[in-house]
Amino acid sequence: MKITISQLHIFEALVKTKSYTRAAKSLGKTQPGVSAQMKQLEEYVSSSLFERHRQEIVLTSTGQILYEQIKATLMQYQNIETAIGKIQDIEVGCIAISAATTCNHFISHMLADFVHQYDQISFSLDITNRAQLLKQLKDYVPDFVVMGEPPVGLGLESEKIMPNPLVMIASPNHRLAQLAKTKQMQLEDVRLAVFVMREKGSGTRATIERHFKQQGHCCKSSFEMGSNEAT
């Protein structure tokens, strides 16, 4: 037999009420059920825990010794329940977030307000490319992922938090910049350009290449950079 939390609560109620009937009522249990639980506990410790004194029950010397330990155990149990409740209500704990490199500049600002409201929560933040984010998702590494396009087929829930437009950047003297001024630039003009792009595995690169492919073209890249700043 193992001692149960229910038996400890019954023991405590008996000490406080000094009556099997009152203890049962305070716990919402039957008096025979309370008596049976205490009989099992007494058999486990091989000693009587309560004795009758006039119209009440009081602790025996063995019961006195056990009561000090039971009070400490129930206090610790209450602390555990409180901690679990806070975790379930997202009041304490650590949240693991992985984010695409394109989110590097704003993700910390977004978390600042949350941290201010829930100061018992800490974050671990991993900034990486899309290929690594997909691997982490499949391995259930982060609690949340912030990225440009959520993958399909993984049974994920996603929510749009802000727009993420992609724009071309060129020198003012570049022919595309000149065409853009006249608003006469066509996809064919862009197709002939040579791009400085992110490395393979980047979500930004995958989006651009997919757009070109949908139009029946290929995207030319002579330079690959590992970060947006370098690009």
N, C-alpha and C positions, 0 to 999 in steps of 0.2 A: 504494500500500500504506500502511496505517496501523499504527503500533506497537500491539501488544495487551498487556493486563495479563499474559496467559499468557507472552509473550516476556520481559517484565520479571522475572517469577518464575523463569523458566528461567535468565536471565542471573544473577540473584542466587544461585541454587542452584549454578551453575557456579563462581562466585567462591568460594563457601563450601566446595564439595567438591573443586574442582580436577580434576574428572573428568566426562566426559559420561555414563559408565555410572553413577557414584554419584549424579549429579544426576538422571538419569532415574528411578532407583530411589527417591530421596527424594520425587519428585513424583508417583510412580505412573504414569510415562509410559514409552514405549519409547525406547531410545537413538537409533534412527534418527529418531524424531519430534523429539527434543530437538535433534539435529544440524540437521535441516531448519529448525526454527524459528530457530536461531542464524544459519544461512546467510542466511535472509530478512532478519534484523535487520542483519547485516553488509552486505548488498546495499543496504539502505535508507540506512545511514550512509556507504556507499562506503568502508569501511575495515575492516580486521581488528580484532576485539575481543579475541581470545585468541590465544596462541601457545604452542607446546609448550616445556616446560623440563624436561628429563630425563623422568620418568614422569608428569608432571602438566601441566595447562594453567594459564597465568597471564595476567593482563590485559596488553594492549598499552598504550601511552601513551594511545591514543584510548579504549580500554576503561576506563582509570583515570578519565579525565575524565567519561565517560558514567556510570560506576558511582556517583559522588557524586550525580548528578541522579536516577538510578534509585532509590537508597536513599531519597531525599527523597520521590519520587513514591509509592513503595510504602508509606511511612509515612503519607502523606496518604490513600492509598487505604484503609489499615487504619482510620484515624480515621473515614473516611466509612462504612465497613462497621459500625463500632461504633456510630456515631450512628444509622444506619438500624435496627440491631438494637434500640437503646433505644427508638426511636420505635415500632417494631412491638410491643415489650413494654410500651408505655405507661409508660416510665420518664422520658422527657423530652418537652417540647413544650407546646403551648397547646391547651386544649379550649374550644370555643365552646359555651356553654349559653344557651338562651333559656328563660325561665320566665314563666308567667302571674302576673299581679299578686297573685293569692291565695297564691302560693308565696313571696312576698317575705320573709316573716318567718322561714321555716325553711330555705330553700335554702342560705343562707350557712353555717348551722350544720351542715348535712349535708355540705357540701364541706370543712369545717374538718378533720374526721378524715382525709379522703382526702388533703388537702394535707400533713398531718402525716406520713403514710406515704410519700407520693411528693412529696418537697420540690422535685424538679426540674420538676414540672408546674405550669403557671400556667393561670388560667381567665379567660375573658372572659364576663361575665354580663349579659344583656339582659333586663330586666323589662318586659313589655308585655302587651297584651290578646290574646284568642284570635284575633281577625281577623288581627292581625299575625303571630302564631305560625303560623297556617295558611299565610300567604303565605311566611314564611321556610322552612317545610317544603317547599313546592312549589319554592322556589328553591334548596334544598339549602344554606341559609346556616349553621345551627348543626349541631354534632355531636350534641347531645342537646337534647331539649325536655322540660320539666316542665310538665304541664298537667292539668286535671281530667279531661277526656275526650279520648282520642286520636281523631283523625278516621279514618274508614273510607275505603277505596278508594285509599290512597296507598302500599300495600305496606309499611307500617311495622311494626316490632317494638316492642311496648310491655310494660311491666312495672309492676305496682302497687307503689308504695313506701309508701303510707300511706293511711288512710281520709280522705275529704274530705266530711264531712257539711255540709248546708246547713240552717240554722236561721233562724227568724224572730225578730227582736228588736223589742220594743215597750215603750213606757212602761208602768210598773206600773198606771197609771190607764187604759190603753187597753182598749177592750171585749174585744179578743182576749186580752189578758193575763188579764182576769177570767174569760173562758170557759175558758182553759187551766187555770186553777186548779181549775175544776169538772170538767175533763176532758170537757167537752161540746162542744168546738169541732169544727165540721164544715167540709168544704171550701167549702161555700156561704158560710160566715161569712168565710173567708179571701178568697174571690173578690170580695167587696164592699169589701175593704180597699184603700186606696191606698198603694202602696209607694214607698219611696225606693230606687232601684235603680242598678246600674252602667250605663254607657253601652252603646249598641248595639255589638255586636262583642265584648262581654265574655262569657266562657264561663259565668260565674255567671248572668248574665241569660238566656242562651240555655237553660240547664238549667231555670231556673224557668219560663220561657215554654213550653218543651216539655212540662213536667209539667202545667201548666194546660191546654194544648191537648189532651193525651191524655185529660183529664177532660172535655173539651168546653167549657172556659171560657177567658176571656181574662184576662190579668193587667193591672191598672191601675197606671200609674206617672205621678205628677205631677212627680217630681224625678229627674234623672239626675246621677250623680256619676262622676267619672273615676277614682276610687280607692276602695279599701275603707275607708281611714281617713276620707275625707270622708263616705262613706255611714254 
